[in-house]
Amino acid sequence: MADNQTPFSRRTLLFAGGAVAAGITASSLAWPRGHEPDEPDVTDEQNDLPRIVGEFDMRSGTEILAPARLFNTTGPQSFAFDDVNGLVYTLQTLQAGIRLSDEDEPLAAADRKDAGDMCLTRLTAAGKVTGHMYLRGFGHGISFAVEPVGKRTHLWVEGKADPKTGYGRSVARTPFKDGAILDSSDSSVTHFDPLPGASDVSPSLDLAGGRVLVSHERGGERRFAVYQMEDFLAGRTESAAFVKAGVQVREEEWFQGCALHGNFIYILTGNPYTDRKGKNPRKSGGNTYLSAIDVTTGKAQGRQRVTVAPDLAYREPEGMAVTLAGGRVGLCIGFSVKTEDRRELTLYRFTA
């Protein structure tokens, strides 16, 4: 997320389900007394409270990718796994000063961001770069997914970037092609518009469950919709049920990604460390939080501080994804790490 990303306009994230489970009624949910966002942090550590969020144990974080260089020098925005081939993909905004082969001149970073231009990097599980693509006019990369199909890999990303914001307005699906420069308007890109009028649209996949998660904003609120993947691909995106549930976060926390697994939507929020005088200094342990919503009941299922990697000099949460590598489910959270001349990506895995 760019450093000038706008934080939540309201404290409550709303979940709006589509084709989840017919018959669920809409409801809102607040945290139990004592956890309202205006009170001091109670804390994840006191009273030996369980640190389970959804299905995942927040005490089990393990580094699975040491800080790795990406194809561009800019910070990662999100990442996704290809467990079939043991690969990691990550999105980043295009760095300043690049002139692509069909462009007349280099562009500034702000121009690239406003246009929704992104760089996609493909990495091995050990962090070696094995490919890249440039995606122009797609979005910001809040979340995305990869879908292995035979020998091809399809990308699910934002599409049709809003020229006013640089964020996507559709869900786009397109094959990965190493070294390609691809425009959102290209004929090889399939666009889906399941939520007309929504902004900041970005997808994620639950491949194990055959579902599509679409994060979006409507009326200044972050919302989520879930669809059966088969129906989504066929254009059957009519909502069969609606669920609304509140996950309270502090106003200064930025939305940093989401994932869907089993009965839960997982939501990542937080900011980079500030200096010692700021609101989020390193000694605080950071304000990265993981929250979960049960999509079968509409109830929140935990919100916990993510305490791994506290000693990173720069530690901005950037994306989350589920991996099934090794036959064991893991929820992974990424952090952007600053070095002298670039940003790098490191990943931590939490077990079910």
C-alpha positions in Angstrom: 0.0 0.0 0.0 1.3 3.4 -0.9 2.4 5.6 2.0 -0.4 8.1 1.2 -3.1 5.4 1.1 -6.4 6.7 2.5 -7.4 4.8 5.7 -10.9 3.6 6.4 -13.5 6.3 6.1 -15.5 4.5 8.8 -14.5 2.1 11.6 -16.6 -0.8 10.5 -15.8 -3.2 7.7 -19.0 -4.6 6.2 -19.3 -8.1 4.6 -21.8 -8.3 1.8 -22.1 -11.9 0.7 -23.0 -13.1 -2.7 -24.0 -16.8 -3.4 -22.7 -17.9 0.0 -25.5 -19.7 1.8 -29.1 -19.0 1.0 -31.4 -18.0 3.9 -28.8 -16.2 6.0 -30.3 -12.9 7.2 -28.4 -9.6 7.2 -27.0 -8.7 10.6 -24.4 -6.4 12.1 -21.9 -7.3 14.8 -19.9 -5.3 17.3 -17.1 -6.5 19.5 -17.9 -7.5 23.1 -17.8 -4.8 25.8 -14.2 -3.9 26.6 -13.0 -4.2 23.0 -14.4 -1.0 21.5 -11.9 0.7 19.3 -11.8 3.9 21.3 -10.4 2.1 24.4 -6.8 1.2 24.9 -5.6 -2.1 23.4 -6.6 -4.9 25.7 -4.7 -7.0 24.4 -3.8 -9.9 22.8 -1.3 -10.9 25.4 -3.1 -10.5 28.7 -5.1 -13.1 30.6 -3.7 -15.9 28.5 -6.4 -15.3 25.9 -6.5 -17.8 23.1 -4.8 -16.4 20.0 -6.9 -18.2 17.4 -8.4 -16.2 14.6 -10.8 -18.2 12.5 -8.9 -21.4 12.1 -5.4 -20.1 12.5 -3.1 -19.9 15.6 -1.4 -16.5 15.7 1.3 -17.9 17.9 2.6 -20.2 15.2 4.1 -17.7 12.8 7.2 -18.9 10.9 9.2 -17.2 8.2 8.9 -19.1 4.9 10.4 -16.4 2.6 13.4 -14.3 3.8 13.4 -10.8 2.4 13.4 -11.2 -1.3 14.1 -8.7 -4.1 11.4 -8.2 -6.7 11.6 -7.2 -10.4 10.9 -3.5 -9.6 12.3 -1.6 -6.7 8.9 -0.5 -5.4 7.2 -2.2 -2.4 5.0 -5.3 -2.8 1.2 -4.7 -2.5 0.0 -8.4 -2.3 1.1 -11.9 -3.2 -0.4 -15.2 -4.2 0.7 -18.9 -4.3 0.9 -21.4 -7.2 1.1 -24.5 -5.0 1.1 -26.8 -8.0 4.4 -25.5 -9.3 5.9 -24.2 -6.0 5.9 -20.5 -7.0 5.0 -17.2 -5.5 3.7 -14.2 -7.4 3.6 -10.6 -6.2 2.2 -7.3 -7.4 3.9 -3.9 -7.0 3.2 -0.5 -8.5 5.5 0.4 -11.4 8.7 2.1 -10.3 9.6 5.6 -11.5 11.6 6.3 -14.6 10.8 3.2 -16.6 10.0 3.5 -20.3 8.4 0.4 -21.6 9.1 -0.7 -25.2 6.0 0.9 -26.7 6.2 4.1 -24.7 7.6 7.5 -25.8 9.2 8.5 -22.5 9.7 7.3 -18.9 6.9 8.1 -16.5 6.9 9.3 -12.9 5.8 7.0 -10.1 2.7 9.1 -9.3 1.6 8.9 -13.0 2.0 5.1 -12.9 0.0 4.8 -9.7 -2.8 7.0 -11.0 -2.9 5.0 -14.2 -3.1 1.7 -12.4 0.2 0.4 -13.8 1.7 -2.6 -12.0 4.6 -5.0 -12.2 4.0 -8.7 -11.5 7.0 -10.7 -10.3 7.2 -14.5 -10.2 9.5 -16.1 -7.6 10.5 -19.6 -6.6 9.7 -20.6 -3.0 13.3 -19.7 -2.2 12.8 -16.1 -3.5 14.6 -16.3 -6.9 13.0 -14.2 -9.6 11.9 -16.4 -12.6 9.6 -14.1 -14.6 7.6 -10.9 -14.7 4.9 -9.0 -16.5 3.9 -5.4 -16.8 0.1 -4.7 -16.3 -1.0 -1.3 -17.5 -4.3 0.2 -16.4 -5.3 -2.6 -14.1 -5.2 -1.2 -10.5 -3.2 -1.0 -7.3 -2.9 -4.7 -6.4 -4.7 -4.8 -3.0 -5.2 -8.6 -3.5 -5.0 -11.0 -6.4 -4.8 -14.7 -7.1 -3.2 -17.2 -9.5 -5.0 -20.2 -11.0 -2.9 -23.0 -12.5 -4.7 -24.6 -15.5 -2.7 -27.3 -17.1 0.5 -25.8 -18.4 -0.9 -22.3 -18.1 -1.3 -20.0 -15.1 -4.2 -17.5 -15.1 -4.0 -14.3 -13.1 -7.0 -12.9 -11.3 -6.4 -9.2 -10.7 -8.0 -5.8 -10.6 -9.0 -4.4 -14.0 -10.2 -1.2 -15.6 -8.4 1.1 -13.2 -10.3 4.2 -12.3 -8.3 7.2 -13.8 -9.2 9.3 -10.7 -7.8 6.8 -8.2 -5.7 4.2 -10.0 -7.8 1.4 -8.3 -9.6 -1.4 -10.2 -13.3 -1.4 -11.0 -13.6 -5.0 -12.4 -12.2 -8.5 -11.8 -9.8 -9.4 -14.6 -8.6 -12.9 -15.6 -5.7 -13.3 -18.0 -2.9 -15.8 -18.7 0.5 -15.1 -17.3 3.1 -14.5 -20.0 6.7 -13.9 -19.0 8.1 -10.6 -20.1 4.7 -9.3 -21.6 3.4 -5.8 -21.5 -0.3 -6.2 -21.1 -3.0 -3.5 -21.1 -6.3 -3.9 -19.3 -8.1 -3.3 -22.6 -6.3 -6.1 -24.4 -8.5 -8.8 -26.0 -6.8 -11.6 -24.0 -8.2 -10.1 -20.7 -11.6 -11.3 -19.6 -13.4 -8.8 -17.4 -16.1 -9.5 -14.9 -18.3 -6.9 -13.3 -20.3 -8.6 -10.6 -20.7 -5.4 -8.5 -21.6 -2.5 -10.9 -20.7 0.8 -9.4 -18.3 -0.6 -6.8 -14.8 0.8 -6.5 -11.5 -0.6 -5.3 -12.5 -4.0 -6.6 -9.9 -6.8 -6.2 -10.2 -10.6 -6.2 -8.9 -13.5 -4.2 -9.5 -17.2 -4.8 -10.2 -20.1 -2.5 -9.1 -22.8 -4.9 -9.7 -25.6 -2.4 -13.3 -24.6 -2.0 -13.9 -23.5 -5.6 -14.9 -19.9 -4.6 -14.1 -16.3 -5.5 -13.8 -13.5 -3.0 -14.2 -10.0 -4.2 -13.2 -7.1 -2.0 -14.6 -3.8 -2.9 -15.9 -0.4 -1.6 -19.4 0.9 -1.8 -20.6 4.1 -0.1 -17.2 4.6 1.6 -17.2 1.2 3.3 -15.1 -1.9 2.6 -17.2 -4.9 1.7 -16.7 -8.5 0.5 -18.6 -10.8 -1.7 -18.3 -14.5 -2.2 -19.2 -16.5 -5.3 -18.9 -20.1 -6.5 -16.1 -20.1 -9.0 -17.9 -22.1 -11.6 -20.8 -19.7 -11.5 -18.5 -16.7 -11.5 -16.7 -17.8 -14.7 -20.0 -18.5 -16.4 -21.2 -15.0 -15.6 -23.8 -16.1 -13.0 -23.0 -13.6 -10.4 -26.4 -12.8 -9.0 -26.3 -12.7 -5.2 -28.2 -15.5 -3.6 -27.7 -14.3 -0.1 -26.4 -11.3 1.8 -24.5 -11.2 5.0 -23.2 -8.1 6.8 -20.9 -8.3 9.7 -18.8 -5.6 11.4 -15.1 -5.9 12.2 -14.0 -2.9 14.2 -10.6 -1.4 13.4 -9.0 1.8 14.4 -9.4 4.6 12.0 -5.7 4.9 11.3 -5.3 1.2 10.2 -5.1 0.6 6.4 -6.7 -2.3 4.7 -3.9 -4.5 3.5 -5.5 -7.6 2.0 -7.9 -10.4 2.5 -8.3 -14.2 2.0 -11.0 -16.8 2.0 -10.6 -20.3 3.5 -13.2 -22.7 4.9 -15.9 -20.8 6.7 -13.9 -17.6 7.2 -12.9 -14.4 5.4 -9.6 -13.2 6.8 -8.8 -9.4 6.8 -5.4 -7.8 7.3 -5.0 -4.2 8.5 -2.1 -2.1 9.7 0.5 0.5 9.0 4.3 0.7 8.7 6.3 1.6 11.8 6.6 5.3 12.5 9.5 7.1 14.2 9.7 7.1 18.0 7.3 10.1 18.2 4.7 8.6 15.9 1.6 6.6 16.8 3.1 3.3 15.6 6.8 3.1 16.7 8.7 -0.2 16.5 8.8 -0.5 20.3 4.9 -0.8 20.2 5.1 -4.1 18.4 3.3 -2.5 15.5 -0.4 -2.3 14.7 -0.8 -5.2 12.2 -4.0 -7.1 13.0 -5.7 -10.2 11.6 -9.5 -10.4 11.8 -11.9 -13.1 10.7 -15.6 -13.3 9.8 -17.5 -16.5 9.7 -19.4 -16.5 6.4 -22.0 -19.1 7.6 -23.1 -17.1 10.6 -22.0 -13.5 9.9 -20.2 -13.4 13.3 -16.6 -12.2 13.9 -14.2 -14.9 14.9 -11.3 -13.1 16.5 -9.0 -10.1 16.0 -5.4 -10.5 17.1 -2.3 -8.5 16.7 0.3 -10.0 14.4 3.5 -10.1 16.5 6.0 -11.9 14.2 9.1 -10.1 12.9 9.0 -7.2 15.4 12.7 -6.3 14.8 12.3 -5.4 11.1 13.5 -1.8 10.7 10.6 -1.2 8.4 7.5 -3.5 8.7 4.5 -2.7 6.6 1.9 -5.5 6.2 1.3 -6.1 2.5 -1.1 -8.9 1.5 -2.2 -12.3 2.7 -2.9 -15.6 1.0 -3.6 -19.2 1.8 -1.1 -22.0 0.9 -1.7 -25.8 0.8 2.0 -26.5 0.2 3.2 -29.7 1.9 -0.4 -30.9 2.4 -1.0 -28.6 5.3 -3.1 -25.4 5.3 -1.2 -22.2 6.1 -2.3 -18.6 6.2 0.5 -16.3 5.1 1.1 -12.6 5.8 3.5 -10.5 3.8 5.6 -7.6 5.0 7.3 -4.9 2.9 10.9 -4.4 4.0 13.1 -1.4 3.1 16.7 -1.8 2.1 19.1 1.0 0.9 17.7 1.2 -2.6 14.5 -0.8 -2.8 11.7 -2.7 -1.0 11.7 -6.4 -0.5 9.0 -9.0 0.5 9.1 -11.4 3.4 6.4 -14.0 4.2 5.3 -15.6 7.4 3.1 -18.6 7.7 0.5 -19.4 10.4 -0.9 -22.9 10.8 -4.4 -24.1 11.3 
